[in-house]
Amino acid sequence: MPLQHLPEHFSAQFFLTTLLVTLLSTSSDACGKPPRFENMQLSGSPKASYVTGEKVKYSCRPGYMHRPTVNIESVCAANGQWSLISKNACYKKSCPRLDDPTNGQAKFVNGSSEFGTQIQYICDPGFFLIGEKILFCLAAASGVEWSAEPPVCSKILCKSPPNIANGAFSPSNKDVFEYHEVVTYQCHQVPGQDKLSLVGERQIYCSENRLWSANPPECKVVKCPYPVIQNGRLTSGFSKKYSYRARIMFECNQGLFLHGSNTVTCEGNSTWQPPIPTCRSNPPPPQPTTASTIDVTSNPNSKGALIDFPDSKGWIISLIMIAVLEL
């Protein structure tokens, strides 16, 4: 029988059946897995699919608290989308506010004590930190808490500095020294014996790491040999004996060139540093430079010059120089 001659009730029945199948197929698999949130977690295990009208509930993750006025349920809509939930439904809990330590500062990284933040502790000059330098606000069973107890700033103190042979330091009437307190060393001189020189730092101080700023000096006899320079002479520092830190200067006779330093110093190992120079007839070699070496070769058939550069910038400079020469 031709299609146009089918009974009208058959066409209506066919249409309703098709619509029902479409609705059932659409509503049977309307939504996928629920969305994930940084501050919320799904209550229960998620399913692969959800039907229209089905609800899921969320709870706040550890470290967060639910705002009672904000709904944290989502509904599967007919269009296959989950209804929106405010991201502010769960807000960060706060750790107890901590004050600055005595003789120090507590710096909150983001200006608050919320979950996930950290505090950095700094002591004032003259004090050092005992405890953790950085604390974190972490989730705990009962809410949130700091990762450790707040540190304290304690006064910097140094033990008495070391004694030295044939010498002493002052002040010496105490066992503990405060931050930046200075002691001064000196050598004991014995009449009729060679002079003792203080080799090293004469003064040292109690530093921020609770140690002295330098090793103690030594008291020792320092004798440098009499400085002799052939074909030259001393210009300053004349003496019969040369002890620690003595300084002399040299120059060569006319027509000769000085090889080495014109000034030398008597050091703690009884040697002249730098070594005593020499006078020669030839000039000293030029000092090496760090600049790039430029090889310029004159061309007798041209006004220009060939300049060898190791990079592209050098070629540009060479072209400019050749153009100037051509002018």
C-alpha positions in Angstrom: 0.0 0.0 0.0 1.5 3.5 -0.9 2.8 5.5 2.1 0.5 8.4 1.4 -2.5 6.1 2.0 -1.4 4.9 5.5 -4.0 5.6 8.2 -3.4 8.9 10.0 -3.4 7.1 13.4 -0.4 5.0 12.2 1.6 8.1 11.3 0.9 9.7 14.7 1.9 6.5 16.5 5.1 6.2 14.6 6.0 9.9 15.5 5.4 9.3 19.2 7.4 6.1 19.3 10.4 7.9 17.6 10.2 10.8 20.1 10.0 8.5 23.1 13.1 6.5 21.9 15.0 9.8 21.3 14.1 11.0 24.8 15.0 7.8 26.4 18.3 7.5 24.6 19.1 11.2 25.5 18.2 10.9 29.2 19.8 7.5 29.8 23.3 9.0 29.3 23.0 12.7 29.8 26.1 13.7 31.8 29.7 12.5 32.2 31.7 12.5 35.3 31.2 15.5 37.7 33.7 18.4 37.6 36.7 18.5 39.9 37.5 21.4 42.2 40.7 22.5 44.0 38.8 23.2 47.2 36.0 20.6 47.0 35.8 16.8 46.6 33.0 14.5 45.5 31.1 12.7 48.2 31.4 9.0 47.2 32.9 7.5 44.1 32.1 9.0 40.7 30.2 7.1 38.0 30.9 7.0 34.3 27.6 8.6 33.4 24.5 10.2 35.0 20.9 10.6 33.9 19.1 13.9 33.8 18.0 15.2 37.2 20.6 13.1 39.1 22.4 15.0 41.9 25.9 14.7 43.3 27.2 16.2 46.5 30.5 17.7 47.4 32.4 18.3 50.6 35.3 20.7 51.3 38.8 19.3 51.0 41.1 19.3 54.1 42.2 22.8 54.9 38.9 24.4 53.6 35.6 25.2 55.3 32.1 25.3 53.8 30.1 28.5 53.6 26.7 27.6 54.9 24.9 29.9 52.5 26.4 28.4 49.4 25.1 25.2 47.9 27.6 22.5 47.0 25.3 20.2 45.1 25.3 19.8 41.3 22.5 18.5 39.1 22.8 16.8 35.7 20.8 19.0 33.3 19.0 17.8 30.1 21.6 19.4 28.0 24.3 17.1 29.4 25.9 19.8 31.6 26.3 19.9 35.3 24.8 22.9 37.2 27.4 25.4 38.3 28.8 25.5 41.9 30.4 28.7 43.2 34.2 28.3 43.6 33.8 30.2 46.9 31.6 27.5 48.4 34.7 26.3 50.3 37.2 28.8 51.7 40.6 28.4 53.2 40.9 27.9 57.0 43.4 30.1 58.8 46.2 29.1 61.2 46.5 31.1 64.4 48.0 34.5 63.8 51.6 34.6 65.0 53.3 37.7 66.3 56.8 38.9 65.6 59.4 37.1 67.8 61.3 39.3 70.3 64.3 40.8 68.5 63.0 39.6 65.1 60.3 39.7 62.5 57.7 37.3 61.1 57.0 38.0 57.4 53.8 36.5 55.9 54.4 35.6 52.3 50.9 36.5 51.0 49.9 38.8 53.9 47.7 36.2 55.6 47.8 33.1 57.7 45.5 31.0 55.5 46.0 27.3 54.7 48.9 26.9 52.3 50.7 30.1 53.2 54.1 30.4 54.9 56.0 32.6 57.3 59.6 33.6 57.0 61.4 34.6 60.2 64.3 37.1 60.3 66.3 38.1 63.4 67.5 41.6 64.1 71.3 42.3 63.8 73.1 40.8 66.8 70.7 37.9 67.1 70.5 34.4 65.6 67.5 32.1 64.9 66.8 29.0 67.0 64.2 26.8 65.3 62.7 26.6 61.8 63.3 29.6 59.5 60.1 29.0 57.5 56.7 27.7 58.8 53.8 26.4 56.7 50.1 26.4 57.4 49.2 22.7 56.9 46.0 20.7 57.1 45.6 18.6 60.3 43.1 16.3 61.7 41.3 19.1 63.7 41.7 21.7 60.9 44.9 23.5 60.1 48.1 24.2 62.1 51.6 25.5 61.7 54.3 23.0 60.6 56.4 23.7 63.7 56.7 25.9 66.8 57.7 29.5 66.2 61.4 30.1 66.4 63.1 32.5 68.8 65.9 35.0 68.3 68.8 34.6 70.7 71.6 37.0 71.3 74.8 36.4 69.4 77.7 35.6 71.8 81.2 34.4 71.1 83.5 32.4 73.3 86.8 33.8 74.4 89.2 34.1 71.4 92.3 31.8 71.1 95.5 32.7 73.0 98.7 33.0 71.0 102.3 32.2 71.7 104.4 35.1 72.7 101.4 37.5 72.7 98.1 38.3 74.2 94.7 39.9 73.5 92.7 42.6 75.2 90.2 42.8 76.8 91.0 39.5 78.5 88.9 39.8 81.7 85.8 38.1 80.3 84.7 34.6 79.0 81.9 35.7 76.6 81.9 38.5 74.0 78.9 40.1 72.4 78.1 40.7 68.7 80.7 42.9 66.9 82.8 43.2 70.1 86.5 43.6 69.2 89.6 42.2 70.7 93.1 43.5 69.9 96.3 41.3 69.9 99.8 42.4 70.6 103.2 40.6 70.9 105.4 40.4 74.0 108.8 42.0 73.3 111.8 40.6 75.2 114.7 43.1 75.6 117.9 41.9 73.9 116.1 39.5 71.5 114.8 40.0 68.0 111.7 42.0 67.5 108.5 39.9 67.2 106.1 40.9 64.5 102.3 40.4 64.6 101.5 38.5 61.4 97.8 38.5 60.6 94.8 40.5 61.7 95.6 42.7 64.7 91.9 43.1 65.6 89.2 40.5 65.2 85.5 40.7 66.1 82.6 38.5 67.1 80.7 37.9 63.8 77.1 36.9 63.0 77.9 33.2 62.9 79.0 33.3 66.5 82.6 32.8 65.4 85.5 35.3 65.3 85.9 37.2 62.1 89.4 35.8 61.4 92.0 33.4 62.7 94.2 34.8 65.5 97.5 36.3 64.4 101.0 35.0 65.1 103.9 36.6 66.9 107.1 35.7 65.0 110.5 37.0 64.0 110.4 38.3 60.4 113.7 39.2 58.7 113.8 39.9 55.0 117.2 39.9 53.3 118.8 43.2 52.4 117.4 44.2 49.0 120.1 44.3 46.3 119.3 45.3 42.7 122.1 45.3 40.2 122.3 48.3 37.8 119.7 50.0 39.9 119.1 51.6 43.3 116.6 52.0 46.1 114.5 55.2 46.1 112.7 54.7 49.4 112.6 52.5 52.4 116.2 52.8 53.4 117.1 50.8 56.6 119.7 48.5 58.1 117.1 45.8 58.9 113.8 44.9 57.3 111.0 43.4 59.3 107.4 42.6 58.7 105.5 44.9 56.3 108.6 46.9 55.4 108.2 48.5 51.9 110.9 49.6 49.5 110.9 51.1 46.0 113.4 50.7 43.1 114.5 52.3 39.9 117.1 51.4 37.3 120.2 53.3 36.1 119.7 55.5 33.1 119.2 53.6 29.9 118.0 50.4 31.5 114.5 49.1 32.0 112.8 47.7 35.1 111.5 44.1 34.8 109.1 43.4 37.7 107.4 45.6 40.3 109.0 48.8 41.4 107.6 48.3 44.9 108.1 45.2 47.1 107.0 44.3 50.7 108.5 42.1 53.4 105.9 39.4 54.1 105.4 37.1 57.1 107.5 34.3 55.6 110.6 36.6 55.5 110.5 37.0 51.7 110.0 40.0 49.5 106.7 40.0 47.6 106.6 40.5 44.7 110.2 39.3 44.1 112.9 42.0 43.7 112.9 43.3 40.1 115.9 43.3 37.7 117.3 46.0 35.4 117.9 45.0 31.8 118.9 46.7 28.5 115.7 45.6 26.7 112.2 46.8 27.7 109.8 44.4 29.3 107.3 42.7 27.1 103.9 44.4 26.8 101.2 43.2 29.1 98.6 40.9 27.5 95.2 42.4 26.8 91.8 40.8 26.8 90.6 42.7 23.7 90.3 40.8 20.4 93.4 40.9 18.3 93.0 42.8 15.0 95.3 41.8 12.2 95.7 44.8 9.8 97.7 44.1 6.6 98.4 46.9 4.3 97.7 46.3 0.6 100.1 48.3 -1.6 97.6 48.3 -4.5 94.8 49.7 -2.5 94.0 52.5 0.0 92.1 50.1 2.1 93.2 47.4 4.6 92.3 43.8 5.2 91.0 43.3 8.8 90.3 39.9 10.1 87.4 39.7 12.7 86.1 36.4 14.3 82.4 37.4 14.1 79.8 39.2 12.0 80.1 42.4 14.0 83.7 42.5 13.1 82.9 42.4 9.4 80.6 45.4 9.8 83.3 47.4 11.6 85.8 46.4 9.0 83.6 47.6 6.1 83.1 50.9 7.9 86.8 51.4 8.4 87.6 50.5 4.7 84.9 53.0 3.6 86.6 55.7 5.7 90.0 54.9 4.3 88.6 55.1 0.7 87.4 58.6 1.5 
